[in-house]
């Protein structure tokens, strides 16, 4: 086998064909079981202190629970 043939067969370090990149179902799962596909993104402008409080309260999981609770109480 020549050096040129050996170089073509051995791609070296790194991902091979069909590996890496964005994949369905990859990544951390939400604690409340909500998937990205079943949600929409919203944006709100808050102060840095309010953002910290939001994260301390539980972030998106907390907000979804509050919205659901308020909707259930008003129905």
PEKA-V880513 format. One record per pair of residues at least 12 apart in sequence whose C-alpha atoms are under 7 Angstrom apart, sorted by the first residue. I is the first residue (numbers start at 1). J is the second residue. D is the distance in whole Angstrom. If there is no record, write none. Layout:
[[I/J/D] [I/J/D]]
This chain:
[[32/61/7]]
